[in-house]
Amino acid sequence: MGPQAGADLLHEVTRLTPASKDQDHRDVILMSFPSHITDRTAYFEGYSAVNPAYAISEILLRLEKAGAGVAGLACNSSHIPAIFEVILDQLQKHRSSLKLLNMPDETCRHIREQFPHITKVGVLSTTGTYKAGTYYRQLEGCGLQPILPSLTFQQEVVHRMIYDETYGIKACATGITDKVYNWLDEALTYFKDAGAEAIILGCTEFNLVLKDPEVMGMKVINSNAALARALVRETETIEEPAHKNLKSGFSIGL
């Protein structure tokens, strides 16, 4: 999965942990094996026959073996049911006790808790997440109205921001291109005109581009930050052993 997104999630966990000294921070294990995990959207759309769930679940089991008690995936598309449900099934088959959080669920929970007045929410995501209806279901389930672009706009503007092999975010690790910023402005204008009061950055690559808490009068909902808050929250409920070490079950796995 996107290595920059994983690093960004680690940053968000550190930023959102209440701490006054190093020792107050959570123990965190970050594993990044992008070459092992096939593209999530390519699998969902039938361009790859290999379900990335199996590689993801193997890495989660490594995290657990290294000491993680709660884990999160810095990738919204990995939460497509055809992938995420297989991950959960694999963890169960291996009798894992790792608590795996659901990023879209936590993102919607964050909106309801922090912005209860908001009713209409736009979603920027990969085409895989879009076609799977991942955020659509979660938003409707908590009483919010999802605003999604047309499929043409999704593929030609939103998805290209991430995947374009010349200008996209994944292709340009050293910096965001002007082309991406132009596409982003076009997408944000679309959602604003459609009445969105908030915009979910439903692909973790978008968190690298849009840092402002509000844009065009819309609240910006950072899915990585929502997951990070949940990881910090969940580790508060895990009792820290007297002799803490990497196998204590207290660590966060990313």
C-alpha positions in Angstrom: 0.0 0.0 0.0 1.1 3.6 -0.4 4.2 4.0 1.7 3.7 7.8 2.1 0.3 7.1 3.5 1.7 4.8 6.1 4.3 7.4 7.2 1.5 10.0 7.4 -0.6 7.7 9.6 2.4 7.3 12.0 2.7 11.1 12.0 -1.0 11.5 12.9 -0.8 9.0 15.7 2.2 11.0 17.2 0.4 14.3 16.7 -2.8 13.2 18.2 -1.4 11.5 21.3 -1.6 13.6 24.4 2.0 13.7 25.6 4.4 16.0 27.4 7.5 13.8 27.0 8.7 10.9 24.8 7.6 8.3 27.2 4.0 9.4 27.0 3.7 8.3 23.4 2.4 5.0 22.1 4.6 2.2 21.1 4.1 1.9 17.4 5.2 -0.7 14.8 5.0 0.4 11.2 5.4 -2.3 8.5 5.5 -1.2 4.9 5.6 -3.9 2.3 4.1 -2.3 -0.8 5.7 -4.7 -3.2 3.9 -7.6 -1.5 0.4 -6.2 -1.8 -1.4 -6.0 -5.2 -3.3 -2.9 -6.0 -6.7 -2.8 -4.3 -8.7 -1.1 -7.1 -7.1 -3.3 -9.8 -8.3 -6.4 -7.9 -11.8 -5.0 -7.4 -12.1 -4.0 -11.0 -10.9 -7.4 -12.2 -7.5 -6.3 -13.6 -5.7 -8.5 -11.0 -6.7 -12.0 -10.0 -4.8 -11.8 -6.7 -6.8 -10.6 -3.7 -4.5 -8.3 -1.7 -6.3 -9.5 1.5 -4.0 -12.5 1.8 -0.8 -10.5 1.8 -2.3 -7.8 4.1 -3.5 -10.4 6.6 0.0 -12.0 6.6 1.6 -8.7 7.4 -1.0 -8.1 10.2 -0.1 -11.4 11.7 3.6 -10.3 11.6 2.6 -7.1 13.4 0.8 -9.1 16.1 3.8 -11.4 16.5 6.0 -8.3 17.0 3.7 -7.1 19.8 0.8 -5.1 18.3 -2.5 -5.4 20.1 -4.5 -3.0 17.9 -3.9 -2.2 14.2 -5.0 0.0 11.4 -4.6 0.0 7.6 -3.5 3.3 6.0 -5.5 2.5 2.9 -9.3 3.2 2.4 -9.5 0.9 -0.6 -8.4 -2.1 1.5 -11.7 -1.7 3.3 -13.7 -2.7 0.3 -15.8 -5.6 1.6 -14.4 -8.1 -1.0 -11.0 -7.4 0.6 -11.6 -6.4 4.2 -13.9 -9.3 5.0 -11.3 -11.7 3.7 -8.7 -10.1 5.9 -11.0 -10.5 8.9 -11.6 -14.1 7.9 -7.9 -14.9 7.6 -7.2 -13.4 11.0 -10.0 -15.5 12.5 -8.6 -18.6 10.9 -5.2 -18.0 12.5 -6.9 -17.3 15.9 -5.6 -13.8 16.0 -6.5 -11.6 18.9 -5.4 -8.5 17.0 -8.0 -5.7 17.0 -8.2 -4.4 13.5 -10.0 -1.0 13.2 -12.1 0.0 10.2 -11.0 3.3 8.7 -14.3 4.3 6.9 -16.3 3.5 10.1 -14.0 5.6 12.2 -14.1 8.4 9.7 -17.9 8.5 9.8 -17.9 8.2 13.6 -15.6 11.3 13.7 -18.0 13.3 11.6 -21.0 12.5 13.8 -19.1 13.2 17.0 -17.3 16.4 15.9 -19.6 17.9 13.4 -23.2 16.8 14.4 -24.7 19.7 12.4 -23.3 18.4 9.1 -25.7 16.4 6.9 -24.2 16.3 3.3 -20.8 14.8 2.8 -18.7 14.5 -0.4 -16.2 11.7 -0.9 -12.9 11.8 -2.7 -11.7 8.3 -3.2 -10.2 5.7 -5.6 -12.6 4.3 -8.2 -12.5 0.9 -6.4 -13.8 2.5 -3.2 -16.3 4.5 -5.2 -17.7 1.5 -7.1 -17.8 -0.7 -4.0 -20.0 1.9 -2.3 -17.8 1.7 0.8 -18.4 5.2 2.2 -21.9 5.4 0.7 -23.0 2.6 3.0 -21.2 4.0 6.1 -22.5 7.5 5.6 -26.1 6.5 5.0 -25.8 4.1 8.0 -25.1 7.0 10.4 -27.8 9.3 8.9 -25.6 11.4 6.5 -26.2 12.1 2.9 -23.3 11.0 0.7 -22.5 13.1 -2.4 -20.6 11.2 -5.1 -19.5 12.4 -8.5 -20.6 10.8 -11.8 -18.5 7.8 -12.8 -17.0 9.8 -15.7 -15.9 12.6 -13.4 -14.7 10.0 -10.9 -12.4 8.3 -13.4 -11.2 11.3 -15.4 -10.6 13.7 -12.5 -10.6 12.2 -9.0 -9.0 8.8 -9.7 -6.4 10.4 -12.0 -5.1 12.6 -9.1 -4.0 9.4 -7.4 -3.0 7.1 -10.3 -2.0 9.1 -13.3 1.4 7.6 -14.1 2.9 11.0 -15.0 1.3 13.5 -12.8 -0.5 11.5 -10.0 0.3 11.5 -6.3 1.6 7.9 -6.4 3.9 8.7 -9.3 5.5 11.8 -7.8 6.9 10.9 -4.3 9.1 14.0 -4.3 6.2 16.5 -4.6 2.7 17.2 -5.7 2.3 18.4 -9.3 0.4 21.4 -10.6 -1.8 19.0 -12.5 -3.0 17.4 -9.3 -3.7 20.7 -7.7 -5.8 21.7 -10.8 -7.7 18.5 -10.7 -8.3 18.9 -6.9 -9.7 22.4 -7.4 -12.0 21.0 -10.1 -13.2 18.3 -7.7 -13.7 20.6 -4.8 -15.7 23.0 -6.9 -17.9 20.0 -8.0 -18.6 19.0 -4.4 -19.2 22.6 -3.3 -21.7 23.2 -6.1 -23.4 19.9 -5.1 -24.1 21.2 -1.6 -21.4 19.3 0.4 -20.8 20.7 3.9 -17.8 18.4 4.4 -15.4 16.5 2.2 -13.9 13.1 3.2 -10.4 12.4 1.9 -11.4 8.8 1.2 -8.0 7.9 -0.2 -5.0 8.3 2.1 -3.0 9.9 -0.7 -5.3 12.9 -0.6 -4.2 13.6 3.0 -0.8 14.4 1.5 -2.3 17.2 -0.7 -5.1 18.8 1.3 -3.9 19.9 4.7 -6.3 22.7 5.5 -9.1 21.9 8.0 -11.6 23.7 5.8 -11.7 24.5 2.1 -14.4 26.4 0.1 -16.5 26.5 3.2 -16.4 22.7 3.5 -14.9 20.8 6.5 -12.0 18.6 5.4 -12.2 15.1 7.0 -8.8 13.4 7.0 -9.4 9.7 7.1 -5.8 9.0 8.3 -6.3 11.4 11.2 -9.7 9.8 12.1 -8.0 6.3 12.1 -5.1 7.7 14.2 -7.5 9.1 16.8 -9.2 5.7 17.0 -5.8 3.9 17.4 -4.9 6.3 20.2 -8.3 5.8 21.8 -8.2 2.0 21.6 -4.7 1.8 23.2 -6.0 3.8 26.2 -8.2 0.8 27.0 -5.3 -1.8 26.9 -3.8 -2.3 30.3 -0.1 -1.7 30.2 1.9 -4.6 31.8 4.4 -4.0 34.6 7.4 -4.8 32.4 6.5 -3.4 29.0 8.3 -4.7 25.9 7.5 -5.2 22.3 5.6 -8.4 23.0 3.3 -6.7 25.6 0.3 -6.5 23.2 0.2 -2.7 23.9 1.7 -1.5 20.6 -0.1 -0.1 17.7 0.4 -1.8 14.4 0.3 0.2 11.1 
